[in-house]
Amino acid sequence: MAVSPPGTHLDPRARQLLRTLIARHIRDGGPVGSQTLARHSGLDVSPATIRNILADLEDQGLLSAPHTSAGRIPTAQGYRVFVDSLLQVQPLANTEMARLRGELAGGSGTTQSLLGSASELVSAMTHFVGVVSVPRREQFAFRHIDFVPLDGQRVMAILVFADHDVQNRIIQTRRPYDASELERVANYLNAHFAGRPVAEIRATLVHELQAARDEMEALLSHTVELAEQALAPADSDDMLVAGQTRLIGVQDLSDLDRLRELFEAFARKREILQLLERTIKAPGVRIFIGEETGLAPLEGVSLVTAPYGAGGRVLGVLGVIGPTRMAYERVIPVVQAAADVLGAALNPEPPAP
């Protein structure tokens, strides 16, 4: 028999008290008592009745009572119920949408600089840590390629991608190539593959080489050798992080050992990136609260994420990391709007004819 999640069967009074308690705790930071709830919940019930309801919520694991106070604070499960069924999120204000669109305008820089601006911006707007995963370069279409012969058996490939990023890559070939051979290869790639994702080009070239005959075989074999290296996945930063120092001094993150573990996780990136990638196929906003992340350094924080994409493809994930006691109604619309605006800014233009 399936067990219902905590908070599934709360009556209206319990829901209203839980909503009010968490909202007050997020605002003020301390335990919330029955007298405070009697004044602010809007319910016509006595403090004694409120205390009974709070005891029931505590028994369900939604609240806890610090031993130093008669008031109560929400648990991670309490925050989960609040976020899933009690929170009322409003769209981002027009002025803030205009700020996002103004600072994340496409066409004015590389993808890397745009992603860096996005992480910095969501950090500034939420006062927490902004994170964004970097798309794999092979997900983008390339617009143009040129090859320049260097000394010996080295060639420089100049790639222009559809998102305006330009990369120079030095490749080592099995034999020297002269300028005319390299021009033929570049012309072939530009004529047949401009506008297509890089990974698809490599696979198609190998298939065409297997089917080639006569004079095409030499051109294709040269093309495959150069393209396999020129269009190979390049090493790059896989995640950008901004605003880590905003967590210093946050009341709920005052344990220096826990804060050091969290900063070490930011430096390693690997675990947080894996967590972001878990959300890449889920549409809309995803929220991990405390231990839901499955990462020990993140047990005291929450992660709010949304995927961003361009041209109908999801490219990465943008998110905010902050204390579990964050203003979710504020952070959620910022993350969702920033992901939407970032995706629009990255939307590649069709290749020139």
C-alpha positions in Angstrom: 0.0 0.0 0.0 1.4 3.4 -1.0 2.1 5.9 1.7 0.9 9.5 1.0 3.6 12.2 1.1 3.6 14.4 4.2 1.0 17.2 4.1 -1.2 15.5 1.5 -4.3 15.5 3.7 -3.9 18.8 5.6 -7.2 20.5 6.3 -7.7 24.1 5.4 -6.7 25.5 8.8 -3.5 23.4 9.0 -2.6 24.6 5.5 -3.2 28.2 6.3 -1.1 27.9 9.5 1.7 26.1 7.8 1.7 28.7 5.0 1.7 31.6 7.5 4.4 30.0 9.7 6.8 29.4 6.8 6.2 32.9 5.4 7.0 34.5 8.8 10.0 32.3 9.3 11.4 33.1 5.9 10.9 36.8 6.6 12.2 36.9 10.2 14.5 33.9 10.5 13.4 32.8 14.0 11.0 30.2 15.4 7.3 31.2 15.1 5.0 30.9 18.1 1.2 30.4 18.4 0.7 34.0 19.5 2.3 35.3 16.3 0.2 32.9 14.2 -3.0 34.0 16.0 -2.3 37.6 14.9 -1.2 36.9 11.4 -2.9 33.8 10.1 -6.3 35.3 9.5 -8.0 32.4 11.4 -10.5 32.9 14.1 -9.1 30.3 16.4 -7.6 30.4 19.9 -3.8 30.1 20.5 -4.6 26.8 22.2 -6.2 25.4 19.0 -3.2 26.7 17.0 -0.8 24.9 19.4 -2.7 21.6 18.8 -2.5 22.0 15.1 1.2 22.8 15.3 1.7 19.7 17.3 0.0 17.7 14.6 2.2 19.3 11.9 5.2 18.5 14.0 4.1 14.9 14.3 3.9 14.7 10.5 7.5 15.9 10.2 6.6 19.3 8.7 7.8 21.4 11.7 10.4 21.1 14.4 10.7 22.9 17.8 14.2 24.2 18.7 14.8 23.4 22.3 15.6 27.0 23.1 12.2 28.3 22.0 8.5 27.4 22.2 8.1 28.5 18.6 8.5 26.2 15.6 10.5 26.2 12.3 9.8 24.3 9.1 11.7 21.1 8.2 12.8 20.3 4.7 9.6 18.3 4.4 7.6 21.3 5.5 9.3 23.5 2.9 8.5 20.8 0.3 4.8 20.9 1.1 5.0 24.7 1.1 6.7 24.9 -2.3 4.5 22.2 -3.9 1.0 23.1 -2.7 1.0 26.3 -0.7 3.2 28.8 -2.5 1.6 31.4 -4.7 4.1 32.6 -7.4 3.5 35.7 -9.4 5.1 36.5 -12.8 8.2 38.6 -12.7 7.6 42.4 -12.8 7.9 44.1 -16.1 10.8 46.2 -15.0 12.8 43.1 -14.0 11.9 41.3 -17.3 13.2 44.4 -19.1 16.4 44.2 -17.0 16.9 40.5 -18.0 16.3 41.2 -21.7 18.6 44.2 -21.6 21.5 42.5 -19.9 21.1 39.2 -21.7 20.7 40.5 -25.2 21.9 38.0 -27.9 24.3 38.8 -30.7 26.6 41.1 -28.6 29.2 38.5 -27.4 30.1 34.9 -27.2 28.0 32.2 -25.6 30.5 32.0 -22.7 30.2 35.7 -21.9 26.4 35.5 -22.2 26.3 32.6 -19.8 28.6 34.4 -17.4 26.3 37.4 -17.5 23.3 35.1 -16.8 24.9 33.6 -13.7 26.0 37.0 -12.4 22.5 38.5 -13.0 20.4 35.9 -11.2 22.9 36.1 -8.3 22.4 39.8 -8.1 18.6 39.6 -8.4 18.2 36.9 -5.8 21.3 37.7 -3.5 22.3 34.1 -3.6 24.6 32.0 -5.9 23.9 31.8 -9.6 24.9 28.7 -11.5 24.6 27.8 -15.2 25.8 24.7 -17.0 27.7 25.3 -20.2 26.3 23.7 -23.4 28.6 21.2 -25.1 30.0 22.8 -28.2 28.9 20.0 -30.4 25.3 20.8 -29.7 25.7 24.0 -31.8 25.7 24.2 -35.6 28.7 25.6 -37.3 28.4 28.4 -39.8 31.8 28.4 -41.5 35.2 26.8 -41.4 38.6 27.6 -42.8 41.9 25.8 -42.7 45.3 27.5 -42.6 48.5 25.4 -43.2 51.1 25.8 -40.5 54.6 24.3 -40.3 55.1 20.6 -40.9 52.0 18.5 -40.4 50.0 21.1 -38.4 46.9 22.9 -39.6 44.9 25.6 -37.9 41.1 25.2 -38.1 39.1 28.4 -37.7 35.5 27.6 -36.8 32.6 30.0 -36.7 29.5 28.6 -34.9 25.9 29.7 -35.3 25.9 31.4 -31.9 28.8 33.7 -33.1 31.5 31.9 -31.1 34.8 31.6 -33.0 37.3 29.0 -32.1 40.9 28.4 -33.4 42.1 24.8 -33.1 45.5 23.4 -34.0 45.3 19.9 -35.4 48.0 17.4 -36.2 47.6 15.6 -39.6 49.1 12.4 -40.9 50.8 14.3 -43.8 51.4 17.9 -44.8 48.5 19.6 -46.7 49.0 22.5 -49.1 46.7 25.5 -49.2 44.7 24.3 -52.2 43.9 21.0 -50.6 42.7 22.7 -47.4 40.6 25.1 -49.4 38.9 22.2 -51.2 38.1 20.5 -47.9 36.8 23.8 -46.3 34.6 24.5 -49.4 33.1 21.0 -49.2 32.3 21.3 -45.5 30.8 24.8 -45.9 28.7 23.9 -48.9 27.3 20.6 -47.5 27.2 21.0 -43.7 26.8 24.7 -42.7 24.0 24.9 -40.3 24.2 21.4 -39.0 25.3 20.3 -35.5 29.0 19.3 -35.3 28.4 15.8 -33.9 26.1 15.1 -36.8 28.7 16.2 -39.4 31.3 13.8 -38.1 28.9 10.8 -38.3 27.7 11.8 -41.8 31.2 12.1 -43.2 32.2 8.6 -42.1 29.0 7.2 -43.7 29.6 9.1 -46.9 33.2 8.0 -47.1 32.1 4.4 -47.0 29.8 5.0 -49.9 32.2 7.1 -52.0 33.8 6.1 -55.2 36.6 7.4 -57.5 37.5 11.1 -57.3 35.3 11.8 -54.3 37.1 9.2 -52.1 40.3 11.2 -51.8 38.5 14.4 -51.0 36.3 12.7 -48.4 39.2 10.9 -46.8 41.0 14.2 -46.4 37.8 15.8 -45.1 37.3 13.1 -42.6 40.8 13.4 -41.2 40.6 17.2 -40.8 37.0 17.4 -39.6 37.4 14.6 -37.0 40.0 16.7 -35.2 38.7 20.2 -36.1 35.1 19.4 -35.0 36.0 17.2 -32.0 34.5 18.2 -28.6 36.8 20.9 -27.0 37.6 21.2 -23.4 35.9 24.1 -21.7 34.4 25.2 -18.4 31.3 23.0 -17.8 29.6 25.2 -15.2 29.8 28.9 -14.3 29.2 30.0 -10.8 28.7 33.6 -9.5 28.1 35.1 -6.1 29.5 32.5 -3.8 30.5 35.1 -1.3 26.8 36.2 -0.9 26.4 33.1 1.3 28.9 34.4 3.8 27.0 35.9 6.7 23.7 34.3 5.8 22.1 33.5 9.2 21.2 29.9 8.3 24.7 29.1 6.9 26.7 30.3 9.9 28.4 26.9 10.5 31.9 27.5 9.1 32.7 23.8 8.5 29.5 23.4 6.5 30.1 26.6 4.6 33.7 25.4 3.7 32.3 22.1 2.4 29.8 24.1 0.3 32.6 26.3 -1.2 34.7 23.2 -1.9 31.8 21.8 -3.8 31.5 25.0 -5.9 35.2 24.7 -6.6 35.0 21.0 -7.7 31.8 21.7 -9.7 31.5 18.0 -10.6 28.7 17.1 -8.1 26.7 20.2 -8.7 27.0 19.8 -12.4 25.7 16.2 -12.2 22.8 17.5 -10.1 22.0 20.2 -12.8 22.1 17.5 -15.5 19.5 15.5 -13.7 17.0 18.3 -14.4 17.9 19.0 -18.0 15.1 16.9 -19.4 12.5 18.1 -17.0 10.5 21.1 -18.3 9.9 24.1 -16.0 11.3 24.8 -12.6 12.7 22.1 -10.4 13.5 22.6 -6.7 15.8 20.5 -4.5 15.5 21.2 -0.8 18.2 20.2 1.6 19.0 16.5 1.6 16.9 16.1 -1.6 20.0 17.1 -3.6 21.7 13.9 -2.4 24.9 15.9 -1.9 26.2 16.2 1.7 27.6 19.8 1.2 24.2 20.9 -0.1 22.1 19.5 2.7 21.6 22.9 4.3 20.7 24.7 1.1 18.1 24.7 -1.7 18.6 24.6 -5.5 16.1 26.1 -7.9 16.7 25.3 -11.5 15.1 25.7 -15.0 16.4 24.4 -18.3 17.3 26.8 -21.1 17.4 26.1 -24.8 17.5 27.4 -28.3 16.1 26.2 -31.6 13.9 23.6 -29.9 16.8 22.0 -28.1 17.6 22.1 -24.5 21.2 23.3 -24.1 21.8 23.5 -20.3 20.4 24.4 -16.9 20.3 27.7 -15.0 19.8 27.9 -11.3 20.1 29.5 -7.9 21.6 28.0 -4.7 20.7 29.6 -1.4 19.6 28.7 2.1 16.4 26.6 2.5 15.0 29.7 4.2 14.8 31.6 0.9 12.0 33.6 -0.5 10.9 30.9 -3.0 8.1 33.1 -4.4 10.8 35.6 -5.4 13.5 33.2 -6.6 11.3 30.9 -8.7 10.1 33.5 -11.2 13.6 35.0 -11.5 15.1 31.6 -12.4 12.2 30.7 -14.9 12.4 34.1 -16.6 16.2 34.2 -16.8 16.2 30.7 -18.4 13.6 31.8 -20.9 15.4 35.0 -21.8 18.8 33.2 -22.0 17.3 30.6 -24.4 15.9 33.4 -26.6 19.3 35.2 -26.6 21.1 32.0 -27.7 18.6 31.1 -30.4 20.9 30.7 -33.4 20.2 32.6 -36.6 19.9 30.5 -39.8 23.1 30.3 -41.8 23.6 32.8 -44.5 22.9 31.4 -48.0 
